[in-house]
Amino acid sequence: MNIIRLGSPAIPVKITESGTCLAKLEHVWQAARRYARRNGYKVVETYGVMGVAPF
């Protein structure tokens, strides 16, 4: 498997032999929180980020 950084903010993503992308949910949430803070969205820590995605 190859590991690349994908998105903005970037997260580590594994590319399997079949072309599937795998990422840890924790990394996705961290990137979503960073994206939300940079773009003025409200971050509710107990529920995560609503209505925004890091990609």
PDB file of N, CA, C and O in Angstrom:
ATOM      1  N   MET A   1       0.826  -1.183   0.000  1.00  0.00           N
ATOM      2  CA  MET A   1       0.000   0.000   0.000  1.00  0.00           C
ATOM      3  C   MET A   1       0.873   1.250   0.000  1.00  0.00           C
ATOM      4  O   MET A   1       1.894   1.312   0.685  1.00  0.00           O
ATOM      5  N   ASN A   2       0.456   2.235  -0.774  1.00  0.00           N
ATOM      6  CA  ASN A   2       1.119   3.532  -0.786  1.00  0.00           C
ATOM      7  C   ASN A   2       0.389   4.472   0.161  1.00  0.00           C
ATOM      8  O   ASN A   2      -0.830   4.387   0.310  1.00  0.00           O
ATOM      9  N   ILE A   3       1.132   5.365   0.798  1.00  0.00           N
ATOM     10  CA  ILE A   3       0.528   6.372   1.667  1.00  0.00           C
ATOM     11  C   ILE A   3       0.774   7.738   1.044  1.00  0.00           C
ATOM     12  O   ILE A   3       1.912   8.090   0.733  1.00  0.00           O
ATOM     13  N   ILE A   4      -0.302   8.509   0.863  1.00  0.00           N
ATOM     14  CA  ILE A   4      -0.199   9.861   0.324  1.00  0.00           C
ATOM     15  C   ILE A   4      -0.931  10.802   1.268  1.00  0.00           C
ATOM     16  O   ILE A   4      -1.681  10.360   2.138  1.00  0.00           O
ATOM     17  N   ARG A   5      -0.712  12.091   1.093  1.00  0.00           N
ATOM     18  CA  ARG A   5      -1.460  13.106   1.845  1.00  0.00           C
ATOM     19  C   ARG A   5      -2.470  13.698   0.882  1.00  0.00           C
ATOM     20  O   ARG A   5      -2.118  14.134  -0.214  1.00  0.00           O
ATOM     21  N   LEU A   6      -3.735  13.710   1.300  1.00  0.00           N
ATOM     22  CA  LEU A   6      -4.823  14.084   0.410  1.00  0.00           C
ATOM     23  C   LEU A   6      -5.712  15.119   1.082  1.00  0.00           C
ATOM     24  O   LEU A   6      -5.970  15.027   2.283  1.00  0.00           O
ATOM     25  N   GLY A   7      -6.178  16.093   0.330  1.00  0.00           N
ATOM     26  CA  GLY A   7      -7.125  17.075   0.833  1.00  0.00           C
ATOM     27  C   GLY A   7      -6.469  18.341   1.336  1.00  0.00           C
ATOM     28  O   GLY A   7      -5.247  18.486   1.303  1.00  0.00           O
ATOM     29  N   SER A   8      -7.300  19.252   1.803  1.00  0.00           N
ATOM     30  CA  SER A   8      -6.822  20.513   2.361  1.00  0.00           C
ATOM     31  C   SER A   8      -7.715  20.873   3.532  1.00  0.00           C
ATOM     32  O   SER A   8      -8.851  21.296   3.319  1.00  0.00           O
ATOM     33  N   PRO A   9      -7.245  20.724   4.757  1.00  0.00           N
ATOM     34  CA  PRO A   9      -5.929  20.285   5.200  1.00  0.00           C
ATOM     35  C   PRO A   9      -5.704  18.804   4.903  1.00  0.00           C
ATOM     36  O   PRO A   9      -6.628  17.992   4.933  1.00  0.00           O
ATOM     37  N   ALA A  10      -4.470  18.491   4.620  1.00  0.00           N
ATOM     38  CA  ALA A  10      -4.106  17.146   4.171  1.00  0.00           C
ATOM     39  C   ALA A  10      -4.173  16.131   5.306  1.00  0.00           C
ATOM     40  O   ALA A  10      -3.845  16.430   6.454  1.00  0.00           O
ATOM     41  N   ILE A  11      -4.607  14.919   4.953  1.00  0.00           N
ATOM     42  CA  ILE A  11      -4.600  13.796   5.885  1.00  0.00           C
ATOM     43  C   ILE A  11      -3.889  12.626   5.218  1.00  0.00           C
ATOM     44  O   ILE A  11      -3.913  12.503   3.993  1.00  0.00           O
ATOM     45  N   PRO A  12      -3.250  11.757   6.020  1.00  0.00           N
ATOM     46  CA  PRO A  12      -2.612  10.580   5.427  1.00  0.00           C
ATOM     47  C   PRO A  12      -3.662   9.577   4.949  1.00  0.00           C
ATOM     48  O   PRO A  12      -4.576   9.222   5.693  1.00  0.00           O
ATOM     49  N   VAL A  13      -3.524   9.130   3.717  1.00  0.00           N
ATOM     50  CA  VAL A  13      -4.460   8.187   3.107  1.00  0.00           C
ATOM     51  C   VAL A  13      -3.664   7.037   2.515  1.00  0.00           C
ATOM     52  O   VAL A  13      -2.671   7.253   1.821  1.00  0.00           O
ATOM     53  N   LYS A  14      -4.102   5.817   2.789  1.00  0.00           N
ATOM     54  CA  LYS A  14      -3.475   4.631   2.203  1.00  0.00           C
ATOM     55  C   LYS A  14      -4.221   4.267   0.929  1.00  0.00           C
ATOM     56  O   LYS A  14      -5.452   4.252   0.903  1.00  0.00           O
ATOM     57  N   ILE A  15      -3.476   3.978  -0.116  1.00  0.00           N
ATOM     58  CA  ILE A  15      -4.055   3.517  -1.378  1.00  0.00           C
ATOM     59  C   ILE A  15      -3.763   2.023  -1.484  1.00  0.00           C
ATOM     60  O   ILE A  15      -2.602   1.618  -1.532  1.00  0.00           O
ATOM     61  N   THR A  16      -4.805   1.211  -1.521  1.00  0.00           N
ATOM     62  CA  THR A  16      -4.620  -0.235  -1.601  1.00  0.00           C
ATOM     63  C   THR A  16      -4.299  -0.643  -3.034  1.00  0.00           C
ATOM     64  O   THR A  16      -4.356   0.176  -3.952  1.00  0.00           O
ATOM     65  N   GLU A  17      -3.964  -1.907  -3.214  1.00  0.00           N
ATOM     66  CA  GLU A  17      -3.660  -2.427  -4.552  1.00  0.00           C
ATOM     67  C   GLU A  17      -4.857  -2.330  -5.491  1.00  0.00           C
ATOM     68  O   GLU A  17      -4.687  -2.213  -6.705  1.00  0.00           O
ATOM     69  N   SER A  18      -6.063  -2.379  -4.937  1.00  0.00           N
ATOM     70  CA  SER A  18      -7.264  -2.295  -5.777  1.00  0.00           C
ATOM     71  C   SER A  18      -7.684  -0.845  -6.039  1.00  0.00           C
ATOM     72  O   SER A  18      -8.659  -0.604  -6.750  1.00  0.00           O
ATOM     73  N   GLY A  19      -6.943   0.137  -5.459  1.00  0.00           N
ATOM     74  CA  GLY A  19      -7.238   1.544  -5.706  1.00  0.00           C
ATOM     75  C   GLY A  19      -8.154   2.189  -4.672  1.00  0.00           C
ATOM     76  O   GLY A  19      -8.545   3.346  -4.821  1.00  0.00           O
ATOM     77  N   THR A  20      -8.492   1.447  -3.633  1.00  0.00           N
ATOM     78  CA  THR A  20      -9.353   1.976  -2.578  1.00  0.00           C
ATOM     79  C   THR A  20      -8.548   2.901  -1.662  1.00  0.00           C
ATOM     80  O   THR A  20      -7.393   2.612  -1.348  1.00  0.00           O
ATOM     81  N   CYS A  21      -9.152   4.001  -1.238  1.00  0.00           N
ATOM     82  CA  CYS A  21      -8.510   4.933  -0.307  1.00  0.00           C
ATOM     83  C   CYS A  21      -8.999   4.644   1.104  1.00  0.00           C
ATOM     84  O   CYS A  21     -10.200   4.529   1.345  1.00  0.00           O
ATOM     85  N   LEU A  22      -8.048   4.526   2.041  1.00  0.00           N
ATOM     86  CA  LEU A  22      -8.383   4.289   3.443  1.00  0.00           C
ATOM     87  C   LEU A  22      -7.766   5.385   4.294  1.00  0.00           C
ATOM     88  O   LEU A  22      -6.597   5.728   4.118  1.00  0.00           O
ATOM     89  N   ALA A  23      -8.545   5.937   5.217  1.00  0.00           N
ATOM     90  CA  ALA A  23      -8.045   6.960   6.142  1.00  0.00           C
ATOM     91  C   ALA A  23      -8.639   6.695   7.521  1.00  0.00           C
ATOM     92  O   ALA A  23      -9.759   6.200   7.643  1.00  0.00           O
ATOM     93  N   LYS A  24      -7.877   7.030   8.551  1.00  0.00           N
ATOM     94  CA  LYS A  24      -8.383   6.885   9.907  1.00  0.00           C
ATOM     95  C   LYS A  24      -9.442   7.954  10.152  1.00  0.00           C
ATOM     96  O   LYS A  24      -9.269   9.111   9.770  1.00  0.00           O
ATOM     97  N   LEU A  25     -10.529   7.559  10.788  1.00  0.00           N
ATOM     98  CA  LEU A  25     -11.608   8.495  11.072  1.00  0.00           C
ATOM     99  C   LEU A  25     -11.113   9.658  11.925  1.00  0.00           C
ATOM    100  O   LEU A  25     -11.556  10.791  11.739  1.00  0.00           O
ATOM    101  N   GLU A  26     -10.207   9.396  12.851  1.00  0.00           N
ATOM    102  CA  GLU A  26      -9.642  10.454  13.687  1.00  0.00           C
ATOM    103  C   GLU A  26      -8.968  11.530  12.846  1.00  0.00           C
ATOM    104  O   GLU A  26      -9.116  12.719  13.128  1.00  0.00           O
ATOM    105  N   HIS A  27      -8.222  11.120  11.804  1.00  0.00           N
ATOM    106  CA  HIS A  27      -7.557  12.085  10.929  1.00  0.00           C
ATOM    107  C   HIS A  27      -8.566  12.913  10.134  1.00  0.00           C
ATOM    108  O   HIS A  27      -8.368  14.109   9.920  1.00  0.00           O
ATOM    109  N   VAL A  28      -9.643  12.269   9.703  1.00  0.00           N
ATOM    110  CA  VAL A  28     -10.679  12.984   8.956  1.00  0.00           C
ATOM    111  C   VAL A  28     -11.328  14.041   9.843  1.00  0.00           C
ATOM    112  O   VAL A  28     -11.537  15.173   9.406  1.00  0.00           O
ATOM    113  N   TRP A  29     -11.652  13.678  11.098  1.00  0.00           N
ATOM    114  CA  TRP A  29     -12.274  14.633  12.019  1.00  0.00           C
ATOM    115  C   TRP A  29     -11.336  15.785  12.348  1.00  0.00           C
ATOM    116  O   TRP A  29     -11.764  16.938  12.405  1.00  0.00           O
ATOM    117  N   GLN A  30     -10.051  15.479  12.565  1.00  0.00           N
ATOM    118  CA  GLN A  30      -9.097  16.551  12.857  1.00  0.00           C
ATOM    119  C   GLN A  30      -9.013  17.534  11.697  1.00  0.00           C
ATOM    120  O   GLN A  30      -8.991  18.746  11.908  1.00  0.00           O
ATOM    121  N   ALA A  31      -8.966  17.015  10.472  1.00  0.00           N
ATOM    122  CA  ALA A  31      -8.908  17.877   9.295  1.00  0.00           C
ATOM    123  C   ALA A  31     -10.188  18.699   9.154  1.00  0.00           C
ATOM    124  O   ALA A  31     -10.138  19.872   8.782  1.00  0.00           O
ATOM    125  N   ALA A  32     -11.326  18.086   9.450  1.00  0.00           N
ATOM    126  CA  ALA A  32     -12.602  18.811   9.368  1.00  0.00           C
ATOM    127  C   ALA A  32     -12.641  19.945  10.380  1.00  0.00           C
ATOM    128  O   ALA A  32     -13.120  21.035  10.067  1.00  0.00           O
ATOM    129  N   ARG A  33     -12.147  19.704  11.580  1.00  0.00           N
ATOM    130  CA  ARG A  33     -12.109  20.762  12.598  1.00  0.00           C
ATOM    131  C   ARG A  33     -11.195  21.908  12.174  1.00  0.00           C
ATOM    132  O   ARG A  33     -11.551  23.077  12.320  1.00  0.00           O
ATOM    133  N   ARG A  34     -10.014  21.572  11.649  1.00  0.00           N
ATOM    134  CA  ARG A  34      -9.089  22.623  11.191  1.00  0.00           C
ATOM    135  C   ARG A  34      -9.719  23.435  10.066  1.00  0.00           C
ATOM    136  O   ARG A  34      -9.636  24.663  10.064  1.00  0.00           O
ATOM    137  N   TYR A  35     -10.349  22.755   9.109  1.00  0.00           N
ATOM    138  CA  TYR A  35     -11.005  23.424   7.986  1.00  0.00           C
ATOM    139  C   TYR A  35     -12.101  24.362   8.500  1.00  0.00           C
ATOM    140  O   TYR A  35     -12.206  25.505   8.055  1.00  0.00           O
ATOM    141  N   ALA A  36     -12.906  23.875   9.430  1.00  0.00           N
ATOM    142  CA  ALA A  36     -14.012  24.673   9.960  1.00  0.00           C
ATOM    143  C   ALA A  36     -13.497  25.925  10.665  1.00  0.00           C
ATOM    144  O   ALA A  36     -14.032  27.014  10.457  1.00  0.00           O
ATOM    145  N   ARG A  37     -12.487  25.784  11.480  1.00  0.00           N
ATOM    146  CA  ARG A  37     -11.941  26.947  12.196  1.00  0.00           C
ATOM    147  C   ARG A  37     -11.365  27.977  11.234  1.00  0.00           C
ATOM    148  O   ARG A  37     -11.538  29.180  11.432  1.00  0.00           O
ATOM    149  N   ARG A  38     -10.681  27.510  10.193  1.00  0.00           N
ATOM    150  CA  ARG A  38     -10.094  28.431   9.212  1.00  0.00           C
ATOM    151  C   ARG A  38     -11.147  29.175   8.417  1.00  0.00           C
ATOM    152  O   ARG A  38     -10.912  30.303   7.983  1.00  0.00           O
ATOM    153  N   ASN A  39     -12.309  28.561   8.218  1.00  0.00           N
ATOM    154  CA  ASN A  39     -13.335  29.139   7.359  1.00  0.00           C
ATOM    155  C   ASN A  39     -14.536  29.686   8.119  1.00  0.00           C
ATOM    156  O   ASN A  39     -15.574  29.957   7.516  1.00  0.00           O
ATOM    157  N   GLY A  40     -14.411  29.853   9.433  1.00  0.00           N
ATOM    158  CA  GLY A  40     -15.440  30.506  10.218  1.00  0.00           C
ATOM    159  C   GLY A  40     -16.654  29.673  10.569  1.00  0.00           C
ATOM    160  O   GLY A  40     -17.673  30.233  10.972  1.00  0.00           O
ATOM    161  N   TYR A  41     -16.589  28.363  10.434  1.00  0.00           N
ATOM    162  CA  TYR A  41     -17.697  27.507  10.838  1.00  0.00           C
ATOM    163  C   TYR A  41     -17.625  27.270  12.337  1.00  0.00           C
ATOM    164  O   TYR A  41     -16.545  27.288  12.927  1.00  0.00           O
ATOM    165  N   LYS A  42     -18.777  27.049  12.944  1.00  0.00           N
ATOM    166  CA  LYS A  42     -18.822  26.757  14.370  1.00  0.00           C
ATOM    167  C   LYS A  42     -18.458  25.297  14.596  1.00  0.00           C
ATOM    168  O   LYS A  42     -19.009  24.407  13.949  1.00  0.00           O
ATOM    169  N   VAL A  43     -17.529  25.053  15.514  1.00  0.00           N
ATOM    170  CA  VAL A  43     -17.115  23.697  15.851  1.00  0.00           C
ATOM    171  C   VAL A  43     -17.728  23.344  17.199  1.00  0.00           C
ATOM    172  O   VAL A  43     -17.467  24.010  18.201  1.00  0.00           O
ATOM    173  N   VAL A  44     -18.540  22.301  17.220  1.00  0.00           N
ATOM    174  CA  VAL A  44     -19.134  21.807  18.454  1.00  0.00           C
ATOM    175  C   VAL A  44     -18.365  20.535  18.804  1.00  0.00           C
ATOM    176  O   VAL A  44     -18.583  19.487  18.196  1.00  0.00           O
ATOM    177  N   GLU A  45     -17.477  20.628  19.770  1.00  0.00           N
ATOM    178  CA  GLU A  45     -16.566  19.522  20.070  1.00  0.00           C
ATOM    179  C   GLU A  45     -17.275  18.232  20.450  1.00  0.00           C
ATOM    180  O   GLU A  45     -16.760  17.151  20.168  1.00  0.00           O
ATOM    181  N   THR A  46     -18.434  18.312  21.078  1.00  0.00           N
ATOM    182  CA  THR A  46     -19.110  17.077  21.488  1.00  0.00           C
ATOM    183  C   THR A  46     -19.770  16.357  20.312  1.00  0.00           C
ATOM    184  O   THR A  46     -20.039  15.158  20.391  1.00  0.00           O
ATOM    185  N   TYR A  47     -20.030  17.084  19.222  1.00  0.00           N
ATOM    186  CA  TYR A  47     -20.691  16.481  18.071  1.00  0.00           C
ATOM    187  C   TYR A  47     -19.852  16.513  16.808  1.00  0.00           C
ATOM    188  O   TYR A  47     -20.277  15.970  15.788  1.00  0.00           O
ATOM    189  N   GLY A  48     -18.692  17.118  16.835  1.00  0.00           N
ATOM    190  CA  GLY A  48     -17.895  17.232  15.639  1.00  0.00           C
ATOM    191  C   GLY A  48     -18.267  18.457  14.848  1.00  0.00           C
ATOM    192  O   GLY A  48     -18.757  19.436  15.411  1.00  0.00           O
ATOM    193  N   VAL A  49     -18.045  18.420  13.558  1.00  0.00           N
ATOM    194  CA  VAL A  49     -18.318  19.562  12.685  1.00  0.00           C
ATOM    195  C   VAL A  49     -19.529  19.199  11.836  1.00  0.00           C
ATOM    196  O   VAL A  49     -19.580  18.124  11.238  1.00  0.00           O
ATOM    197  N   MET A  50     -20.499  20.098  11.787  1.00  0.00           N
ATOM    198  CA  MET A  50     -21.717  19.808  11.043  1.00  0.00           C
ATOM    199  C   MET A  50     -21.741  20.636   9.751  1.00  0.00           C
ATOM    200  O   MET A  50     -21.475  21.838   9.774  1.00  0.00           O
ATOM    201  N   GLY A  51     -22.057  19.991   8.640  1.00  0.00           N
ATOM    202  CA  GLY A  51     -22.253  20.696   7.382  1.00  0.00           C
ATOM    203  C   GLY A  51     -20.978  21.097   6.670  1.00  0.00           C
ATOM    204  O   GLY A  51     -21.010  22.008   5.843  1.00  0.00           O
ATOM    205  N   VAL A  52     -19.859  20.454   6.957  1.00  0.00           N
ATOM    206  CA  VAL A  52     -18.605  20.802   6.311  1.00  0.00           C
ATOM    207  C   VAL A  52     -17.753  19.549   6.154  1.00  0.00           C
ATOM    208  O   VAL A  52     -17.775  18.660   7.006  1.00  0.00           O
ATOM    209  N   ALA A  53     -17.011  19.488   5.071  1.00  0.00           N
ATOM    210  CA  ALA A  53     -16.097  18.364   4.828  1.00  0.00           C
ATOM    211  C   ALA A  53     -14.729  18.922   4.457  1.00  0.00           C
ATOM    212  O   ALA A  53     -14.645  20.014   3.893  1.00  0.00           O
ATOM    213  N   PRO A  54     -13.656  18.196   4.761  1.00  0.00           N
ATOM    214  CA  PRO A  54     -12.313  18.723   4.522  1.00  0.00           C
ATOM    215  C   PRO A  54     -11.850  18.687   3.073  1.00  0.00           C
ATOM    216  O   PRO A  54     -10.763  19.180   2.774  1.00  0.00           O
ATOM    217  N   PHE A  55     -12.639  18.118   2.158  1.00  0.00           N
ATOM    218  CA  PHE A  55     -12.171  18.002   0.784  1.00  0.00           C
ATOM    219  C   PHE A  55     -12.903  18.948  -0.126  1.00  0.00           C
ATOM    220  O   PHE A  55     -12.633  18.982  -1.326  1.00  0.00           O
TER     221      PHE A  55
END
